[in-house]
């Protein structure tokens, strides 16, 4: 049976909710369709925000042959079959979860995109800078999608047409956390099990799900969240358990290792700077060895990171400084620390009074008394 989310999928940009920075009047994807500009691009964003829908709306606006593959199951042969087919119209390939394609698979795809034999639309929940080979990335524009806002989610749920009170709707929107597909699926399943949609029936439906691991959806993010939080709390057994769930599911080991590298700086930081060295070593080992043996490298790294002392002061300092950057914009830099490569700049006072070691603050005048880094 076709899922409700597929049945309700918008057919045009005017029906689409959200991503106004891409599909609004005068924005890139809408302009591309209006100007009949067919090109390869990548859609990067969290689950349930419309990547597949946008790809289909875009492709359907042109006179093309449309092919859809998932990188989880697709092989080189599937690409070859598309390439070998002859049509009078351009061929557009929508490749979902493109980050799951190996380097060799991406290398195989590259010349067909380069020659224009295939127009590629890739969708990914992972940063394409890490997961897509540079040569392929350079031939595609990257569009970043955002999670749906609460207002956007409310509009999407109105299209579903199921009756529910405001309390249930607010709970569902908060639970889905910007993932429209998850919210619609939850409504669909609840409607099958219960006559009335309430907070209780929604919660009962949520609890009735079997243990699962969906690399695209909710459990993917729930599990990595529990994994990180377990390491943060120095709970080795819990971290190893969630690591095992991800390994058993076939989660990309580089995805896990990359989160460990981030954790080493975000949560351990200056308490033990060499944790970053260890985390990077785990990442390189994972890259070199692969499954199944790299699971041992991951486990070793997890145990080590769990037992390290924790200090978020560097991370917190960065976040505090970013708040002021966003609040005040680019404040004037003190003349004493400006670069002075020319005589004119020196005459204007650039670099004047600079000394290597001083207690004088080099922050902009407006922020002289700010303390972003607070040593723990």
Secondary structure by P-SEA (a helix, b strand, c coil): cccccccccccccccccccccccccccaaaaaaaacbbbbbbbbccccccaaaaaaaaaaacccbbbbbbcccccaaaaaaaaaccccbbbbbbccccccccaaaaaaaaaaaaacccbbbbbbcccccccccaaaaaabbbbbbbcccaaaaaaaaaaacccccaaaaaaaaaaacccaaaaaaaaaaaaaccccccaaaaaaaaaacccccccccaaaaaaaaaaaaaaaacaaaaaaaaaaaaaaacccaaaaaaaaaaaaaacccccccaaaaaaaaaaaaaaccccccaaaaaaaaaaaaaaccccaaaaaaaaaaaaaaaacccccccccccccccaaaaaacccccccccccccccccccccccccccc
